[in-house]
Amino acid sequence: MDLLAIEKQVKEVVEEVARMAELAPGQVFVIGCSTSEVLGKHIGKAGSKEVAAALYRGIRTVQEQSGFAVAFQCCEHLNRALVVEREVMERYGWDEVSVVPVPTAGGSMAAHAYAQMKDAAVVEHIRAHAGIDIGDTLIGMHLKHVAVPVRPTHRVVGEAHVTAARTRPKLIGGSRAVYESAPLNESCT
C-alpha cells in the first residue's frame, strides 16, 4: 500500500473534476469513498484509517487551493449521511443529525473527516454541485439535478473504480425555450 501514491492520485482526480465542473468557492463537492475498495478489497470489509488519512490530505490540498466546500458521505449503516463543516451546514440551511461516524458505522473516510474538521456536523441530505465516487459508493442521491457524468483522466484511486459528476441547471420549456442569454425579440402571448 503506497499511501503517497494514493494521496497523489486522489489529488489529481479532485483537481481535474473540480476544474471540469467549474466549481466556484463555496460550492459543494461530495466525496463518496470506500477505503476497502482503494485497497482492492470488498466494500465495507477492510476499512483503513491510514488510507483515509492519505485520501483526506490529497482532497484537503485541492479544497484549500480552490475554496470549495467538501462533504464526505458515510456508509450505508448511517444511511449515507454526510460529514460537513458546521459553517457549510448553516450556510446551506441543512438539518443536523445526531451521530458520530466511526469506521464500523460511517466508514473510515467519514470517520477520519469528522475527526479532522474544525467543527464537524453530520447532515442527511445535501444538493452538491459536483462529486467523485471512489469505490462505487453511490453518491448520486446527494447531487443537484441534473447530474452530468464527467470522465477524469485517472479512473482509479488505488484499486478503486472512480466515477465523477458535475451538475447543471434543468433545461425547462420545450420547443420555444431558449437556453442561452440573448436579447428578447418578441413577447410571449
N, C-alpha and C positions, 0 to 999 in steps of 0.2 A: 504494500500500500504506500504509494508515493503521495504524501499529503501536499507537498509543494506543487506537484503536477495537478492535483485535484483543485487546489486553490487557483492556479493559473487558468485551468480550463473553465471553471465557473466564472471567473472574472471576465474572460474573453466572451463567453456566451452572453452574460448580462450586459456588457458594454454594447455588443452588437445588437441585441434585441432592444435595448433602451434607445439606441440610435435609430433603428428601423421603425420603432413605434413613435419616434419624435417626442419622447416623454419630456414634459416640462417640469421645472422644480415644483415640488408639492404634489404632483400626480402620483398615483399609487401603482406599484409594481408588486404583484403577488408571486410568491415563490412556493411551489409545492415540491417536496423533496423526500425521497427515501434514501437514507444513508445506507441501508441494507443493499439496495439496488446499485448504489455507487460502488459498493464492494463486490458486486457480482452475485449477491445472494438474493433470496426471495424477499419481496417487500414485507416488512414487519417482523423479520426473523433474525436479523443480525445487526441491529442499530449500533452506531458507533459515535461516541462523543468526540473522538479525535477527528473523524471525517466531518462531523457537524461544525467543529471549530474551524477547520480549513475552509469549508464552504462559506461560513459566515464571514471570515476575513476577506475572501475574494469578493463577496457580494457587497460588504460594507465599503470596501475601497471604491467601487464604482458608485455606490449610493452617495458617498461623501463628495465625490467629484461632480456628480450630476445634479444632486439636490432632490431627487425623487424620494417619496416615502416607500417603505417596504412593509409587506405583510407576509408573515410566514404561516402557511397552512399547517394545522395539526392533522394527525391521522384520524382514521375513521372512529376510533374509540372516543374521541372528543367531537364527533360529528363534523369534522373538517373545519372547526372553528379556527380563528386566525389570531396570531400574536402581532400586535402593533404598538407603536409608541402611543401613550395616553394622549399626547398633543394631537396626533393624527386622528385618533378616535373622536376627540372632541371637535376638531375642525370639520369633520365629515358628519357629525351627529350620529355616530354609530352607538348602539347599546352594548355596554359591557356585560359579560357573563362572569360568573364566579367559578374559576377553575385555574389551577396552576399546571401547565403541561410538564410532564415528566417523560423520560424515554419510553416507558412502557404504556403510557396513556397520553398521547400527544405526539410522540416521536422524538428522536434525538435532535433533529434540526429545530423544531419548535421549542423544545425544552432549552436548548442552548441559546436560541434567540431571546427567549423570555428572561434568562439569567443575565444576558449581556446588555439588554436595552436599559437606557437610563431610567425610564418609568414605563414599564411594560403593562399592557392591558390585553385582555382577550375578548374578542367580539365574534358573533356568529355569522354575520353577513356583511359583505362589502361589495362594491362595484368597482373593481380595479380597472385601470386604463391599459394595462399590459401585464404579461406574466410569463414565467417559464415553469415547466413541469419536468422535474428531474426524477425519472424512475416511474413514470405513469401513475401519478397520484391523483389525477383528475381535478384540475383547478378550474375547469370551465364554469362551475357554479358561482365563482367569485369574480367573473369578468363582466364588464358592462356589455350591453348589446350594442353593436353587433361585433362578435369576435371574428377576427381575421387571422388565419394562420400565417406565421412568418417562418422562414427557413433559415436558421442561423447556420453559419459555415460549419461549426462544430456541433454534431448531433448527439454527442455523448459527453458525460462527465464521469470520469472513472469508467465503470462498466454500465452505467445507467443511460437509458434512452432519454433524449431531451426533445420536448416539443415546446413551442412558444406561440404566443399570440399577441396581437395588438387589438385595439378596438377602434371603431369609427361610429359616428352618429348614424342612426337609422335613416334610410332613404324612404321618405314617405311621399305620397301623392299619387302618381300614376303617369299616364302618357303626357299630361300637360305640365308636370312638375319640372322644375329646373333645380339642379343640384350645385351649381356654381354661381357665385355672385355676379350679377350683370345688371345693367340699367333696365328698369321696367319700361316696356314698350306699350303695354295695354293693360287695362284693368280687368279684374275678374268680375263677370256679371252673371 
